[in-house]
Amino acid sequence: MRFGWAGPGLLGAAAVGLVLVAVFPLREDEGGNAYDPGNHVVAGVMFFSCSALALVGLSRRFAADPRWRGLARYVGVAGVIGLGCFVLLGRFAMPGGAPLHEVAGLLQLLTLLAVTFPAMVTMARRLRRLAGRPVAVSRS
């Protein structure tokens, strides 16, 4: 499959972004205002965008594999919803002064808990189940 590496590659990039988010946390100044002294925002963009795009890419791969075909639509829809949330957060929550800026972190958490992580957990459960099956060997 052409570009079959894209989904797994993006999933790896999302993992790197998640680690970098922790390495570069937001800070507070004396007035209690949050600021980004490092690359927290860049890492967050990397994580959210790559994780959603990875789900879309993986769904295309799943559609071509009978063992995964049942998850293809769910994972693809989760990826598209994740991309939509990424765009909406970027427009209405992340910029200072945006209408939902005060609850940006909560909205990010909800996106993770309701969209991205459930799809990833579902894929992990399927992988575990498939890994426990014996491999069929053809005898020539």
ROVO-454940 format. One record per residue: residue number from 1; residue in one letter; x, y, z of N, C-alpha, C in turn. Coordinates in pm, 1 decimal. Layout:
! residues N
+-----+---------+----------+----------+----------+----------+----------+----------+----------+----------+----------+
| num | residuo |       nX |       nY |       nZ |      caX |      caY |      caZ |       cX |       cY |       cZ |
+-----+---------+----------+----------+----------+----------+----------+----------+----------+----------+----------+
| NUM |       A |        X |        Y |        Z |        X |        Y |        Z |        X |        Y |        Z |
...
+-----+---------+----------+----------+----------+----------+----------+----------+----------+----------+----------+
***
This chain:
! residues 140
+-----+---------+----------+----------+----------+----------+----------+----------+----------+----------+----------+
| num | residuo |       nX |       nY |       nZ |      caX |      caY |      caZ |       cX |       cY |       cZ |
+-----+---------+----------+----------+----------+----------+----------+----------+----------+----------+----------+
|   1 |       M |     84.9 |   -117.1 |      0.0 |      0.0 |      0.0 |      0.0 |     89.6 |    123.6 |      0.0 |
|   2 |       R |     59.7 |    214.2 |    -90.6 |    137.1 |    336.7 |   -101.1 |    116.4 |    421.0 |     24.5 |
|   3 |       F |    223.2 |    472.2 |     78.2 |    223.6 |    552.5 |    200.8 |    171.4 |    474.1 |    321.2 |
|   4 |       G |    187.3 |    344.3 |    320.3 |    144.9 |    261.2 |    431.7 |    220.7 |    290.6 |    560.4 |
|   5 |       W |    333.6 |    353.7 |    549.4 |    416.6 |    389.8 |    665.2 |    365.8 |    515.9 |    734.4 |
|   6 |       A |    279.4 |    593.0 |    669.1 |    240.0 |    724.5 |    721.3 |    169.1 |    715.2 |    856.2 |
|   7 |       G |     72.3 |    624.9 |    869.9 |     -0.2 |    612.8 |    996.4 |     90.9 |    577.0 |   1112.2 |
|   8 |       P |    169.5 |    468.5 |   1100.2 |    261.6 |    435.4 |   1208.9 |    365.2 |    544.8 |   1234.4 |
|   9 |       G |    414.3 |    607.8 |   1127.7 |    512.2 |    715.3 |   1144.5 |    453.8 |    834.1 |   1219.8 |
|  10 |       L |    330.7 |    871.5 |   1185.4 |    264.4 |    982.1 |   1254.6 |    233.7 |    946.7 |   1400.1 |
|  11 |       L |    201.8 |    820.8 |   1424.2 |    178.6 |    778.1 |   1562.1 |    306.7 |    791.1 |   1644.0 |
|  12 |       G |    419.6 |    756.0 |   1584.4 |    548.9 |    774.6 |   1651.4 |    580.1 |    921.6 |   1674.7 |
|  13 |       A |    549.5 |   1006.2 |   1576.6 |    571.4 |   1150.4 |   1593.3 |    482.6 |   1206.2 |   1703.9 |
|  14 |       A |    359.1 |   1156.2 |   1714.0 |    269.4 |   1199.7 |   1821.7 |    327.0 |   1161.5 |   1957.1 |
|  15 |       A |    385.3 |   1043.2 |   1966.9 |    446.4 |    999.3 |   2092.7 |    562.5 |   1091.5 |   2130.7 |
|  16 |       V |    643.3 |   1128.5 |   2032.8 |    753.3 |   1222.2 |   2059.1 |    696.9 |   1356.1 |   2105.8 |
|  17 |       G |    590.9 |   1403.4 |   2040.9 |    527.1 |   1529.1 |   2081.6 |    475.9 |   1523.3 |   2223.9 |
|  18 |       L |    418.5 |   1410.1 |   2262.9 |    366.7 |   1395.3 |   2399.4 |    479.7 |   1401.5 |   2502.0 |
|  19 |       V |    591.3 |   1338.4 |   2471.4 |    707.1 |   1344.5 |   2561.6 |    759.0 |   1487.6 |   2570.7 |
|  20 |       L |    766.5 |   1556.7 |   2457.6 |    816.4 |   1694.8 |   2457.2 |    724.3 |   1790.8 |   2532.7 |
|  21 |       V |    593.5 |   1764.8 |   2530.1 |    499.7 |   1846.9 |   2607.6 |    535.9 |   1840.6 |   2755.8 |
|  22 |       A |    574.3 |   1721.3 |   2801.5 |    613.1 |   1705.3 |   2942.5 |    749.9 |   1767.0 |   2970.1 |
|  23 |       V |    839.1 |   1760.8 |   2873.6 |    974.0 |   1815.5 |   2891.6 |    971.4 |   1968.6 |   2895.9 |
|  24 |       F |    879.3 |   2029.2 |   2820.9 |    868.6 |   2175.1 |   2813.8 |    734.6 |   2221.8 |   2871.7 |
|  25 |       P |    717.3 |   2217.5 |   3003.2 |    587.4 |   2257.0 |   3061.0 |    566.7 |   2407.8 |   3055.8 |
|  26 |       L |    440.7 |   2447.3 |   3067.5 |    409.0 |   2589.9 |   3081.3 |    452.8 |   2636.7 |   3219.5 |
|  27 |       R |    480.5 |   2763.6 |   3233.7 |    520.7 |   2823.3 |   3361.0 |    423.0 |   2935.1 |   3396.0 |
|  28 |       E |    430.0 |   2979.6 |   3520.7 |    349.8 |   3094.4 |   3564.9 |    442.4 |   3206.1 |   3608.2 |
|  29 |       D |    404.1 |   3327.9 |   3572.8 |    481.4 |   3442.8 |   3620.4 |    432.2 |   3483.4 |   3759.1 |
|  30 |       E |    486.9 |   3591.2 |   3814.2 |    450.0 |   3635.1 |   3949.1 |    302.0 |   3668.7 |   3961.4 |
|  31 |       G |    241.5 |   3710.5 |   3850.7 |     99.8 |   3747.1 |   3851.2 |      6.5 |   3628.6 |   3831.7 |
|  32 |       G |     62.2 |   3507.3 |   3817.0 |    -21.5 |   3389.6 |   3798.4 |    -60.3 |   3363.7 |   3653.8 |
|  33 |       N |      0.5 |   3436.2 |   3560.5 |    -30.9 |   3419.1 |   3418.8 |     60.5 |   3312.0 |   3358.5 |
|  34 |       A |      1.8 |   3220.7 |   3284.5 |     79.5 |   3113.7 |   3221.7 |    154.0 |   3168.3 |   3100.6 |
|  35 |       Y |    274.8 |   3118.8 |   3082.4 |    352.9 |   3151.9 |   2962.7 |    435.3 |   3030.6 |   2921.9 |
|  36 |       D |    483.2 |   3034.6 |   2800.5 |    558.1 |   2922.6 |   2743.6 |    704.5 |   2961.4 |   2729.6 |
|  37 |       P |    789.4 |   2917.5 |   2823.9 |    930.7 |   2953.6 |   2814.6 |   1008.3 |   2868.7 |   2713.8 |
|  38 |       G |    951.2 |   2757.6 |   2672.6 |   1019.8 |   2666.3 |   2581.0 |    935.9 |   2640.6 |   2459.1 |
|  39 |       N |    914.2 |   2517.0 |   2432.0 |    840.4 |   2477.6 |   2311.9 |    717.7 |   2393.1 |   2344.4 |
|  40 |       H |    651.1 |   2423.5 |   2454.8 |    533.2 |   2347.9 |   2495.3 |    423.8 |   2353.8 |   2387.6 |
|  41 |       V |    398.1 |   2472.1 |   2336.2 |    291.9 |   2488.3 |   2236.8 |    327.2 |   2413.8 |   2108.1 |
|  42 |       V |    451.4 |   2423.1 |   2066.2 |    494.4 |   2352.0 |   1944.7 |    478.4 |   2201.5 |   1964.1 |
|  43 |       A |    520.1 |   2150.4 |   2079.3 |    507.5 |   2007.8 |   2107.8 |    360.4 |   1967.1 |   2115.4 |
|  44 |       G |    276.5 |   2052.6 |   2172.0 |    133.1 |   2024.1 |   2178.8 |     70.4 |   2016.7 |   2040.4 |
|  45 |       V |    108.2 |   2109.0 |   1954.4 |     59.0 |   2106.0 |   1816.4 |    104.3 |   1977.0 |   1748.5 |
|  46 |       M |    228.8 |   1940.9 |   1772.0 |    282.2 |   1817.1 |   1714.8 |    202.0 |   1696.1 |   1763.3 |
|  47 |       F |    175.9 |   1690.0 |   1893.7 |    102.2 |   1576.2 |   1948.6 |    -39.8 |   1568.9 |   1895.1 |
|  48 |       F |   -115.9 |   1677.4 |   1907.1 |   -256.7 |   1674.3 |   1868.3 |   -274.9 |   1651.1 |   1718.7 |
|  49 |       S |   -196.4 |   1718.9 |   1637.2 |   -213.5 |   1703.3 |   1492.4 |   -167.5 |   1565.0 |   1446.2 |
|  50 |       C |    -52.2 |   1520.7 |   1494.1 |     -0.3 |   1390.3 |   1450.3 |    -85.4 |   1274.5 |   1499.9 |
|  51 |       S |   -138.9 |   1284.0 |   1620.2 |   -221.6 |   1173.1 |   1669.2 |   -350.1 |   1162.0 |   1587.1 |
|  52 |       A |   -412.9 |   1273.6 |   1554.1 |   -535.2 |   1268.9 |   1472.7 |   -504.4 |   1221.6 |   1330.6 |
|  53 |       L |   -397.8 |   1274.1 |   1271.7 |   -360.3 |   1231.5 |   1136.8 |   -319.4 |   1084.4 |   1133.9 |
|  54 |       A |   -256.3 |   1037.0 |   1241.3 |   -218.3 |    895.4 |   1250.1 |   -342.6 |    807.0 |   1247.4 |
|  55 |       L |   -446.9 |    847.3 |   1318.1 |   -570.1 |    767.8 |   1318.2 |   -629.7 |    760.8 |   1177.5 |
|  56 |       V |   -629.1 |    871.9 |   1107.5 |   -680.9 |    871.7 |    970.3 |   -595.8 |    779.7 |    882.5 |
|  57 |       G |   -463.5 |    792.5 |    892.7 |   -374.7 |    708.1 |    813.6 |   -388.7 |    560.1 |    846.7 |
|  58 |       L |   -398.4 |    529.3 |    974.4 |   -413.7 |    389.7 |   1015.2 |   -547.1 |    332.1 |    969.0 |
|  59 |       S |   -650.7 |    414.5 |    967.1 |   -781.9 |    364.2 |    924.5 |   -777.2 |    316.9 |    779.7 |
|  60 |       R |   -702.2 |    384.4 |    697.3 |   -688.7 |    343.0 |    556.5 |   -617.0 |    208.8 |    547.5 |
|  61 |       R |   -516.5 |    191.9 |    630.1 |   -444.2 |     64.4 |    634.2 |   -534.0 |    -46.7 |    687.1 |
|  62 |       F |   -612.6 |    -15.5 |    789.9 |   -702.0 |   -114.8 |    848.9 |   -806.0 |   -162.3 |    747.9 |
|  63 |       A |   -854.6 |    -72.2 |    665.0 |   -957.5 |   -107.9 |    567.2 |   -907.8 |   -214.6 |    470.2 |
|  64 |       A |   -776.4 |   -220.3 |    448.8 |   -719.2 |   -316.6 |    354.8 |   -684.3 |   -450.4 |    419.4 |
|  65 |       D |   -697.4 |   -460.2 |    550.4 |   -658.4 |   -581.9 |    622.6 |   -782.1 |   -643.8 |    687.0 |
|  66 |       P |   -817.3 |   -767.4 |    649.2 |   -939.9 |   -827.9 |    704.1 |   -940.9 |   -839.7 |    856.4 |
|  67 |       R |   -824.0 |   -851.3 |    918.8 |   -818.3 |   -863.1 |   1064.6 |   -850.3 |   -731.1 |   1134.0 |
|  68 |       W |   -835.2 |   -621.8 |   1063.4 |   -854.1 |   -488.5 |   1121.5 |   -971.2 |   -412.6 |   1058.7 |
|  69 |       R |  -1028.4 |   -466.2 |    953.7 |  -1131.0 |   -394.4 |    877.0 |  -1246.6 |   -344.7 |    964.2 |
|  70 |       G |  -1283.3 |   -420.7 |   1067.3 |  -1393.3 |   -379.9 |   1154.5 |  -1366.2 |   -251.9 |   1232.4 |
|  71 |       L |  -1241.3 |   -215.5 |   1248.7 |  -1206.5 |    -92.3 |   1320.5 |  -1181.5 |     26.5 |   1228.2 |
|  72 |       A |  -1174.7 |      2.7 |   1098.7 |  -1133.4 |    107.7 |   1005.1 |  -1221.8 |    232.3 |   1014.2 |
|  73 |       R |  -1351.4 |    214.3 |   1011.2 |  -1441.3 |    330.6 |   1012.3 |  -1432.6 |    405.5 |   1145.5 |
|  74 |       Y |  -1436.2 |    332.3 |   1256.8 |  -1428.7 |    396.3 |   1388.7 |  -1300.6 |    477.1 |   1403.9 |
|  75 |       V |  -1187.5 |    418.2 |   1367.9 |  -1059.0 |    486.1 |   1382.8 |  -1052.5 |    607.0 |   1289.3 |
|  76 |       G |  -1103.3 |    593.0 |   1167.8 |  -1104.4 |    705.4 |   1074.1 |  -1190.4 |    820.5 |   1122.6 |
|  77 |       V |  -1308.6 |    788.7 |   1172.0 |  -1398.0 |    894.1 |   1224.3 |  -1335.4 |    960.7 |   1346.6 |
|  78 |       A |  -1273.7 |    882.6 |   1433.9 |  -1206.1 |    941.2 |   1550.2 |  -1094.9 |   1035.5 |   1505.9 |
|  79 |       G |  -1021.8 |    998.2 |   1401.7 |   -916.9 |   1085.2 |   1349.5 |   -971.5 |   1215.7 |   1292.8 |
|  80 |       V |  -1079.9 |   1206.8 |   1217.8 |  -1140.5 |   1327.1 |   1161.0 |  -1195.4 |   1416.9 |   1271.8 |
|  81 |       I |  -1260.3 |   1358.4 |   1371.3 |  -1310.1 |   1437.5 |   1484.3 |  -1192.6 |   1499.6 |   1559.9 |
|  82 |       G |  -1085.4 |   1423.2 |   1579.0 |   -966.3 |   1476.9 |   1644.3 |   -908.2 |   1594.4 |   1568.0 |
|  83 |       L |   -904.6 |   1585.9 |   1435.0 |   -856.2 |   1698.4 |   1354.2 |   -948.1 |   1819.1 |   1368.6 |
|  84 |       G |  -1078.7 |   1793.2 |   1370.1 |  -1174.1 |   1903.2 |   1388.9 |  -1155.7 |   1970.6 |   1523.9 |
|  85 |       C |  -1137.1 |   1891.0 |   1627.9 |  -1112.9 |   1947.3 |   1761.7 |   -983.2 |   2027.1 |   1764.5 |
|  86 |       F |   -880.1 |   1976.4 |   1696.7 |   -751.4 |   2046.2 |   1688.2 |   -770.1 |   2184.3 |   1625.7 |
|  87 |       V |   -843.9 |   2190.6 |   1516.4 |   -867.4 |   2318.1 |   1448.1 |   -951.9 |   2410.8 |   1535.3 |
|  88 |       L |  -1057.5 |   2357.4 |   1594.6 |  -1144.7 |   2440.4 |   1678.8 |  -1070.5 |   2492.2 |   1802.6 |
|  89 |       L |   -988.9 |   2406.8 |   1864.1 |   -909.0 |   2451.8 |   1978.5 |   -812.1 |   2561.5 |   1936.1 |
|  90 |       G |   -748.7 |   2543.4 |   1821.8 |   -655.1 |   2643.2 |   1772.4 |   -720.4 |   2776.2 |   1741.9 |
|  91 |       R |   -845.0 |   2772.5 |   1704.9 |   -916.3 |   2896.1 |   1668.5 |   -985.5 |   2961.0 |   1788.2 |
|  92 |       F |  -1053.2 |   2881.0 |   1871.9 |  -1139.8 |   2937.6 |   1974.6 |  -1090.1 |   2923.1 |   2118.1 |
|  93 |       A |   -979.1 |   2851.6 |   2139.7 |   -935.4 |   2830.1 |   2277.6 |   -790.1 |   2868.6 |   2302.4 |
|  94 |       M |   -703.2 |   2843.6 |   2210.3 |   -561.1 |   2861.8 |   2237.8 |   -512.2 |   3007.3 |   2235.2 |
|  95 |       P |   -551.3 |   3087.8 |   2138.2 |   -497.3 |   3225.1 |   2137.9 |   -543.9 |   3302.6 |   2261.2 |
|  96 |       G |   -453.9 |   3383.3 |   2316.2 |   -492.9 |   3468.6 |   2428.6 |   -608.6 |   3557.8 |   2386.7 |
|  97 |       G |   -709.3 |   3567.8 |   2469.7 |   -826.2 |   3649.2 |   2437.9 |   -931.9 |   3576.2 |   2357.8 |
|  98 |       A |   -906.4 |   3451.9 |   2320.1 |  -1007.1 |   3373.2 |   2247.6 |  -1122.4 |   3342.1 |   2342.6 |
|  99 |       P |  -1242.4 |   3322.8 |   2289.2 |  -1359.3 |   3303.2 |   2375.5 |  -1347.2 |   3187.5 |   2475.4 |
| 100 |       L |  -1279.6 |   3082.1 |   2439.4 |  -1269.0 |   2965.3 |   2526.6 |  -1129.3 |   2948.4 |   2585.5 |
| 101 |       H |  -1051.1 |   3054.3 |   2584.6 |   -912.0 |   3045.6 |   2629.5 |   -900.5 |   2999.5 |   2775.0 |
| 102 |       E |   -990.8 |   3041.4 |   2859.3 |   -984.2 |   3007.4 |   3002.0 |  -1002.4 |   2857.4 |   3027.6 |
| 103 |       V |  -1066.8 |   2787.6 |   2934.3 |  -1090.1 |   2644.2 |   2951.9 |  -1016.6 |   2560.9 |   2846.7 |
| 104 |       A |   -911.8 |   2616.3 |   2788.4 |   -838.7 |   2547.5 |   2681.1 |   -783.7 |   2413.3 |   2728.7 |
| 105 |       G |   -722.6 |   2411.1 |   2845.6 |   -666.9 |   2286.2 |   2897.0 |   -773.4 |   2180.7 |   2918.6 |
| 106 |       L |   -888.4 |   2221.0 |   2970.2 |   -999.2 |   2127.5 |   2990.6 |  -1048.3 |   2072.3 |   2857.0 |
| 107 |       L |  -1058.1 |   2157.7 |   2756.3 |  -1102.2 |   2112.6 |   2624.5 |  -1000.7 |   2017.5 |   2561.2 |
| 108 |       Q |   -873.3 |   2043.7 |   2583.8 |   -770.8 |   1951.5 |   2534.8 |   -786.4 |   1814.4 |   2601.7 |
| 109 |       L |   -805.4 |   1815.7 |   2731.7 |   -822.3 |   1690.8 |   2805.6 |   -945.6 |   1614.7 |   2758.7 |
| 110 |       L |  -1055.3 |   1685.5 |   2736.8 |  -1177.4 |   1620.7 |   2687.9 |  -1156.2 |   1559.0 |   2549.8 |
| 111 |       T |  -1083.5 |   1628.8 |   2463.3 |  -1053.5 |   1575.4 |   2330.5 |   -974.7 |   1445.2 |   2343.4 |
| 112 |       L |   -876.3 |   1445.2 |   2432.1 |   -796.0 |   1323.9 |   2451.9 |   -880.1 |   1210.2 |   2507.7 |
| 113 |       L |   -957.8 |   1238.6 |   2612.8 |  -1032.5 |   1133.2 |   2681.2 |  -1152.4 |   1083.0 |   2601.9 |
| 114 |       A |  -1210.1 |   1167.7 |   2518.3 |  -1330.3 |   1128.1 |   2446.3 |  -1304.4 |   1081.4 |   2303.4 |
| 115 |       V |  -1190.3 |   1119.9 |   2244.7 |  -1168.8 |   1090.2 |   2103.2 |  -1040.6 |   1009.8 |   2079.4 |
| 116 |       T |   -926.9 |   1068.8 |   2110.2 |   -798.9 |   1010.8 |   2070.1 |   -763.6 |    884.9 |   2148.5 |
| 117 |       F |   -760.5 |    894.1 |   2280.4 |   -719.6 |    779.5 |   2361.3 |   -813.0 |    659.6 |   2347.9 |
| 118 |       P |   -945.7 |    677.3 |   2344.4 |  -1030.6 |    557.8 |   2325.6 |  -1000.2 |    483.1 |   2195.6 |
| 119 |       A |   -972.5 |    556.9 |   2089.0 |   -938.8 |    490.9 |   1962.5 |   -806.3 |    416.2 |   1975.5 |
| 120 |       M |   -710.1 |    477.3 |   2041.7 |   -579.8 |    411.3 |   2058.3 |   -590.0 |    289.0 |   2149.1 |
| 121 |       V |   -669.4 |    298.3 |   2253.3 |   -688.9 |    183.4 |   2342.7 |   -759.8 |     70.5 |   2267.4 |
| 122 |       T |   -856.4 |    104.3 |   2186.3 |   -926.8 |      3.7 |   2106.7 |   -830.5 |    -65.9 |   2011.3 |
| 123 |       M |   -742.1 |     11.2 |   1948.3 |   -642.6 |    -49.3 |   1859.0 |   -546.3 |   -138.0 |   1937.5 |
| 124 |       A |   -505.3 |    -94.7 |   2054.9 |   -413.5 |   -173.9 |   2136.8 |   -478.6 |   -304.7 |   2180.4 |
| 125 |       R |   -605.1 |   -299.3 |   2215.8 |   -675.8 |   -421.7 |   2255.4 |   -685.0 |   -519.7 |   2138.3 |
| 126 |       R |   -712.6 |   -467.0 |   2019.1 |   -718.8 |   -553.7 |   1900.8 |   -581.6 |   -614.3 |   1873.4 |
| 127 |       L |   -477.8 |   -534.4 |   1884.3 |   -342.2 |   -584.5 |   1861.1 |   -307.7 |   -694.3 |   1960.9 |
| 128 |       R |   -344.9 |   -673.9 |   2085.8 |   -317.3 |   -775.8 |   2187.9 |   -391.6 |   -905.2 |   2158.3 |
| 129 |       R |   -516.3 |   -891.3 |   2117.3 |   -594.9 |  -1010.1 |   2084.5 |   -534.6 |  -1084.9 |   1965.4 |
| 130 |       L |   -494.1 |  -1010.4 |   1863.3 |   -434.7 |  -1073.3 |   1745.6 |   -298.6 |  -1135.2 |   1777.7 |
| 131 |       A |   -223.8 |  -1073.8 |   1865.7 |    -92.2 |  -1126.2 |   1903.4 |   -104.1 |  -1258.6 |   1980.2 |
| 132 |       G |   -217.4 |  -1282.1 |   2043.2 |   -236.3 |  -1404.1 |   2118.9 |   -280.3 |  -1522.2 |   2034.0 |
| 133 |       R |   -312.4 |  -1496.1 |   1908.3 |   -354.7 |  -1605.1 |   1818.8 |   -233.1 |  -1675.6 |   1760.2 |
| 134 |       P |   -246.1 |  -1805.7 |   1741.3 |   -134.5 |  -1876.6 |   1676.2 |   -124.9 |  -1835.0 |   1528.5 |
| 135 |       V |     -4.4 |  -1835.0 |   1481.0 |     21.1 |  -1797.1 |   1342.1 |     -4.7 |  -1918.1 |   1253.0 |
| 136 |       A |    -84.2 |  -1897.4 |   1149.3 |   -112.5 |  -2005.1 |   1054.8 |      6.5 |  -2018.6 |    959.6 |
| 137 |       V |     62.1 |  -2136.0 |    953.2 |    177.2 |  -2161.6 |    866.9 |    131.5 |  -2249.0 |    752.5 |
| 138 |       S |    157.8 |  -2205.8 |    630.6 |    120.8 |  -2288.4 |    514.7 |    234.8 |  -2384.2 |    483.4 |
| 139 |       R |    197.5 |  -2505.7 |    454.4 |    299.5 |  -2608.1 |    423.4 |    301.9 |  -2629.9 |    272.5 |
| 140 |       S |    416.6 |  -2612.4 |    216.5 |    430.0 |  -2628.0 |     70.7 |    488.1 |  -2760.8 |     32.8 |
+-----+---------+----------+----------+----------+----------+----------+----------+----------+----------+----------+
***
